[in-house]
């Protein structure tokens, strides 16, 4: 569009720009129909409705302890859940819910050995199968790797999407890994660390992108007549929905992953049981994003060399931590690869 055309369109574009920002909370996300299978404390296991379940091995989706798992099912037409269902998978989702102060005593052991373990059990019970595919994203992938190392019997396939394994290679380590940062002081103040505070820190990792570039791209699109209302609002609503982080799990995550690097060194223990990644024997798929600043590839790929799995696949794609799986190109560039990998390893 010419400069004159942009000038003429600017007033109407400004109105639309403001309208999109002010009504983003009206966006509908996570809308694929699902049923509650099981609940415990704040955790809920869902099973997505489907008339086509051709794949015998169910898929259990596990997201991080920050943000909500709706990113797996962002919006119609751009939903990883929707895609898996169309490929004939029986899809379950473990939703950690919204912890509050009464959940401050939940540590990483609670999430791995209780909530995730029982979620796997109930997935198998509901599906009538004996094995499951675990698909974890970000911290959810780390929890799944810990679980697979300790409780391998029922897990056939393990998929880790942009998963922190050696967290010392991330930008976070520059902040929280230094000796002067004491996560226990935060935990002593908040039994449930406010999700907004974690989100604020996340945004500071890429302040220009998060506080300027995103809005500039939205404005440029509106000015050029490309209304990105649905895509922008769905993502913006999801990004700002930040549940609290249970204090004990928060301090353990910081200390064990960023300060002491216990997982990679094989010194991490949950209830006295050593989490030895060399005990992972499942079919393993590791997905990394080239521009990931949350879990950069050098901090994720060590898993490939630490496991005992005979079937190991690494997919590296352009994109960021979230855009890789939820961006506009994900349906063409990564979902089919994940779906095919799972299908090839889900035969009866």
C-alpha positions as CSV (number, residue, x, y, z in Angstrom):
1,X,0.0,0.0,0.0
2,X,1.3,3.4,-0.8
3,X,2.2,6.0,1.8
4,X,-0.9,8.0,0.8
5,X,-3.1,4.9,1.1
6,X,-1.7,4.2,4.6
7,X,-2.4,7.8,5.7
8,X,-6.0,7.6,4.5
9,X,-6.5,4.3,6.2
10,X,-4.8,5.2,9.5
11,X,-7.8,6.5,11.4
12,X,-9.9,3.4,10.8
13,X,-6.9,1.2,11.4
14,X,-6.3,2.9,14.8
15,X,-9.9,2.1,15.8
16,X,-9.5,-1.5,14.8
17,X,-6.2,-1.8,16.5
18,X,-7.6,-0.5,19.8
19,X,-10.7,-2.7,19.4
20,X,-8.5,-5.9,19.0
21,X,-6.5,-5.0,22.1
22,X,-9.4,-4.1,24.3
23,X,-11.5,-7.2,23.4
24,X,-8.8,-9.9,23.4
25,X,-10.3,-11.5,26.6
26,X,-13.3,-12.3,24.5
27,X,-11.3,-14.7,22.4
28,X,-12.4,-18.4,22.7
29,X,-9.5,-20.8,23.1
30,X,-9.3,-24.4,24.0
31,X,-12.7,-25.1,22.5
32,X,-12.4,-28.7,21.2
33,X,-15.0,-30.8,23.1
34,X,-13.6,-32.9,25.9
35,X,-14.7,-34.9,28.9
36,X,-13.4,-35.0,32.5
37,X,-11.8,-38.4,33.2
38,X,-10.2,-37.9,36.6
39,X,-9.3,-35.1,39.1
40,X,-7.0,-34.7,42.1
41,X,-6.3,-31.5,43.9
42,X,-6.2,-29.0,41.1
43,X,-5.2,-31.4,38.4
44,X,-7.7,-32.7,35.8
45,X,-7.3,-35.3,33.2
46,X,-9.4,-34.7,30.0
47,X,-10.2,-36.9,27.1
48,X,-11.1,-35.3,23.8
49,X,-14.2,-36.5,22.1
50,X,-13.7,-38.3,18.8
51,X,-15.6,-40.5,16.4
52,X,-12.3,-41.8,14.9
53,X,-9.8,-43.5,17.1
54,X,-7.7,-45.6,14.7
55,X,-4.4,-45.4,16.6
56,X,-4.3,-48.0,19.4
57,X,-1.8,-46.1,21.6
58,X,-3.4,-43.0,23.4
59,X,-1.5,-39.7,23.5
60,X,-1.2,-37.9,26.8
61,X,-0.4,-34.2,26.5
62,X,1.5,-32.5,29.3
63,X,2.3,-28.8,29.4
64,X,4.4,-26.7,31.7
65,X,3.6,-25.4,35.2
66,X,3.5,-21.9,33.8
67,X,0.7,-20.8,31.4
68,X,-2.3,-22.9,30.7
69,X,-2.4,-26.0,28.4
70,X,-4.9,-24.4,26.0
71,X,-1.9,-23.8,23.7
72,X,-2.3,-27.4,22.6
73,X,-5.8,-26.4,21.4
74,X,-5.4,-22.7,20.7
75,X,-8.3,-22.1,18.3
76,X,-10.3,-23.9,15.6
77,X,-8.1,-24.4,12.5
78,X,-4.9,-23.9,14.6
79,X,-5.2,-26.6,17.1
80,X,-2.6,-29.4,17.6
81,X,-5.3,-31.4,19.5
82,X,-7.6,-31.0,16.5
83,X,-4.9,-32.2,14.2
84,X,-4.1,-35.3,16.3
85,X,-7.8,-36.2,16.5
86,X,-8.1,-35.9,12.7
87,X,-5.2,-38.4,12.4
88,X,-7.1,-41.0,14.5
89,X,-5.3,-40.6,17.8
90,X,-7.0,-41.0,21.2
91,X,-6.0,-37.7,22.9
92,X,-5.8,-37.0,26.6
93,X,-4.7,-33.8,28.3
94,X,-3.3,-33.4,31.9
95,X,-4.3,-30.0,33.1
96,X,-2.4,-28.8,36.3
97,X,-5.2,-26.4,37.0
98,X,-4.7,-23.1,38.9
99,X,-2.7,-23.8,42.1
100,X,-3.2,-21.5,45.1
101,X,-1.7,-21.1,48.5
102,X,-2.9,-24.5,49.8
103,X,-0.8,-26.1,47.0
104,X,2.4,-24.4,48.1
105,X,3.7,-27.7,49.5
106,X,3.6,-29.4,46.0
107,X,7.1,-30.2,44.9
108,X,8.4,-31.6,41.6
109,X,7.9,-35.1,43.2
110,X,4.2,-34.3,43.6
111,X,3.8,-33.5,39.9
112,X,5.9,-36.4,38.6
113,X,5.2,-39.3,41.0
114,X,1.6,-38.4,41.9
115,X,-0.3,-36.2,39.4
116,X,1.5,-37.5,36.2
117,X,1.7,-41.1,37.4
118,X,-2.0,-41.2,38.3
119,X,-2.8,-39.4,35.0
120,X,-1.0,-42.1,33.1
121,X,-2.9,-44.7,35.1
122,X,-6.3,-43.2,34.4
123,X,-5.4,-42.6,30.7
124,X,-4.8,-46.4,30.3
125,X,-7.9,-47.2,32.3
126,X,-10.1,-44.9,30.2
127,X,-8.6,-46.0,26.8
128,X,-8.4,-49.7,27.7
129,X,-4.8,-49.9,26.5
130,X,-1.6,-51.0,28.2
131,X,0.7,-48.3,26.9
132,X,0.7,-44.6,26.3
133,X,2.6,-42.0,24.4
134,X,3.7,-39.1,26.6
135,X,4.1,-35.8,24.8
136,X,5.5,-33.0,27.0
137,X,6.1,-29.4,26.1
138,X,8.7,-27.1,27.9
139,X,8.7,-28.0,31.7
140,X,6.0,-30.5,30.9
141,X,8.6,-32.4,28.7
142,X,11.1,-32.3,31.6
143,X,8.5,-33.8,34.0
144,X,7.7,-36.5,31.4
145,X,11.4,-37.3,31.0
146,X,11.8,-37.6,34.8
147,X,8.7,-39.9,34.8
148,X,10.0,-42.1,32.0
149,X,13.3,-42.5,33.8
150,X,11.5,-43.7,36.9
151,X,8.3,-45.4,35.7
152,X,9.0,-46.7,32.3
153,X,6.6,-49.7,32.1
154,X,3.5,-48.1,30.6
155,X,5.2,-45.5,28.4
156,X,5.9,-46.7,24.8
157,X,6.8,-43.3,23.2
158,X,8.2,-40.2,24.7
159,X,8.0,-36.8,22.8
160,X,9.9,-33.8,24.3
161,X,9.0,-30.5,22.7
162,X,11.5,-27.6,23.4
163,X,12.3,-29.2,26.8
164,X,14.9,-27.9,29.3
165,X,17.3,-30.7,30.2
166,X,20.6,-28.8,30.7
167,X,19.1,-25.5,31.9
168,X,22.4,-23.8,32.4
169,X,22.6,-23.2,28.7
170,X,19.6,-20.8,28.8
171,X,19.3,-17.1,29.4
172,X,17.4,-17.8,32.6
173,X,20.6,-19.2,34.1
174,X,22.1,-15.7,33.9
175,X,19.4,-14.4,36.2
176,X,18.3,-17.2,38.6
177,X,21.4,-19.4,38.4
178,X,23.7,-16.9,40.0
179,X,24.5,-17.2,43.7
180,X,22.9,-13.8,44.6
181,X,19.4,-15.0,43.6
182,X,17.7,-16.9,46.4
183,X,14.4,-18.6,45.3
184,X,13.6,-19.5,48.8
185,X,13.2,-15.8,49.7
186,X,10.5,-15.7,47.0
187,X,8.9,-18.8,48.3
188,X,8.9,-17.5,51.8
189,X,6.9,-14.5,50.6
190,X,4.5,-16.4,48.3
191,X,3.1,-19.9,49.0
192,X,2.1,-19.8,45.3
193,X,4.4,-17.6,43.2
194,X,2.2,-15.2,41.1
195,X,2.1,-16.3,37.5
196,X,2.2,-12.6,36.4
197,X,5.6,-12.2,38.0
198,X,6.9,-15.2,36.1
199,X,5.4,-13.9,32.9
200,X,7.0,-10.5,33.5
201,X,10.4,-12.1,33.8
202,X,9.7,-14.2,30.6
203,X,8.9,-11.0,28.7
204,X,12.1,-9.3,29.9
205,X,14.1,-12.1,28.1
206,X,13.0,-10.5,24.8
207,X,11.7,-7.0,25.8
208,X,11.8,-5.4,22.4
209,X,9.8,-8.3,20.8
210,X,7.3,-8.6,23.6
211,X,6.7,-4.9,24.2
212,X,7.1,-3.4,20.8
213,X,7.5,-5.8,17.8
214,X,4.4,-7.8,18.5
215,X,2.2,-4.7,18.5
216,X,4.0,-3.2,15.5
217,X,3.3,-6.3,13.5
218,X,-0.3,-6.2,14.5
219,X,-0.5,-2.6,13.5
220,X,1.2,-3.1,10.1
221,X,-1.1,-6.0,9.3
222,X,-4.2,-3.9,10.0
223,X,-2.9,-1.0,8.1
224,X,-2.3,-3.3,5.1
225,X,-5.8,-4.7,5.3
226,X,-4.7,-8.0,6.8
227,X,-6.9,-8.4,9.9
228,X,-5.2,-10.9,12.3
229,X,-7.9,-10.5,15.0
230,X,-8.5,-14.2,15.7
231,X,-4.9,-15.3,15.6
232,X,-3.6,-12.3,17.6
233,X,-6.3,-12.4,20.3
234,X,-6.2,-16.1,20.9
235,X,-2.4,-16.0,21.4
236,X,-2.5,-12.8,23.5
237,X,-5.2,-14.2,25.7
238,X,-3.2,-17.4,26.3
239,X,0.0,-15.6,27.0
240,X,-1.5,-13.5,29.8
241,X,-3.2,-16.4,31.5
242,X,-0.5,-17.3,34.0
243,X,-1.4,-19.6,36.9
244,X,0.6,-19.4,40.1
245,X,3.7,-21.6,40.6
246,X,3.6,-23.7,43.8
247,X,6.4,-22.4,46.0
248,X,8.1,-25.6,46.7
249,X,8.2,-26.7,43.1
250,X,9.4,-23.2,42.1
251,X,12.4,-23.4,44.5
252,X,13.2,-26.9,43.4
253,X,13.0,-26.0,39.7
254,X,15.4,-23.1,40.2
255,X,17.8,-24.8,42.5
256,X,17.9,-28.2,40.8
257,X,17.9,-27.1,37.2
258,X,19.5,-23.7,37.0
259,X,21.9,-23.6,40.0
260,X,23.0,-27.2,40.5
261,X,22.2,-28.8,37.2
262,X,21.2,-32.0,38.9
263,X,19.2,-33.6,36.1
264,X,22.0,-33.8,33.6
265,X,24.6,-34.9,36.2
266,X,22.3,-37.7,37.4
267,X,22.1,-36.3,41.0
268,X,18.4,-35.3,41.0
269,X,16.3,-37.4,43.4
270,X,12.6,-37.6,43.9
271,X,11.6,-39.2,47.2
272,X,14.9,-40.9,47.4
273,X,14.8,-42.3,43.9
274,X,17.6,-41.1,41.6
275,X,16.3,-39.8,38.3
276,X,18.8,-41.5,35.9
277,X,18.0,-40.4,32.3
278,X,20.0,-43.4,31.1
279,X,17.1,-45.5,32.3
280,X,14.9,-44.0,29.5
281,X,14.4,-46.8,26.9
282,X,11.3,-45.6,25.2
283,X,11.1,-44.5,21.6
284,X,12.2,-40.9,21.9
285,X,11.5,-37.8,19.8
286,X,13.2,-34.6,20.7
287,X,11.9,-31.4,19.0
288,X,14.0,-28.2,19.2
289,X,13.3,-24.7,17.8
290,X,16.3,-22.8,16.3
291,X,15.2,-19.4,17.8
292,X,14.1,-20.8,21.2
293,X,15.2,-18.4,23.9
294,X,13.4,-20.3,26.7
295,X,14.8,-23.8,26.1
296,X,17.6,-23.3,23.4
297,X,18.6,-26.4,21.5
298,X,22.0,-26.7,23.4
299,X,20.0,-27.2,26.6
300,X,17.6,-29.7,25.1
301,X,19.7,-31.9,22.8
302,X,21.8,-33.4,25.7
303,X,18.9,-35.8,26.3
304,X,19.7,-37.5,23.0
305,X,23.0,-38.8,24.3
306,X,21.9,-39.5,27.9
307,X,19.1,-42.1,27.2
308,X,19.4,-45.8,26.5
309,X,16.7,-45.7,23.8
310,X,17.4,-47.6,20.6
311,X,14.9,-45.5,18.6
312,X,15.9,-41.8,18.9
313,X,14.8,-39.0,16.6
314,X,15.7,-35.3,16.6
315,X,13.7,-32.7,14.7
316,X,15.0,-29.2,14.6
317,X,12.9,-26.5,13.0
318,X,13.0,-22.7,12.7
319,X,10.9,-20.8,15.1
320,X,10.6,-19.9,18.7
321,X,9.6,-21.7,21.9
322,X,5.8,-21.2,21.3
323,X,5.7,-20.4,17.6
324,X,7.2,-23.7,16.6
325,X,4.1,-25.6,17.7
326,X,1.4,-22.9,17.7
327,X,2.4,-20.5,14.9
328,X,0.7,-20.2,11.6
329,X,3.2,-22.5,9.9
330,X,3.1,-25.3,12.5
331,X,0.4,-27.3,10.8
332,X,2.6,-27.7,7.7
333,X,6.1,-27.7,9.2
334,X,6.0,-29.7,12.4
335,X,2.6,-31.3,13.2
336,X,2.7,-33.8,10.3
337,X,6.2,-35.0,11.4
338,X,5.1,-35.5,14.9
339,X,1.9,-37.3,13.8
340,X,3.8,-39.6,11.5
341,X,6.4,-40.4,14.1
342,X,3.7,-41.3,16.6
343,X,1.7,-43.3,14.1
344,X,4.7,-45.4,13.0
345,X,5.4,-46.3,16.7
346,X,1.8,-46.8,17.7
347,X,1.0,-50.1,15.9
348,X,-0.9,-52.6,18.0
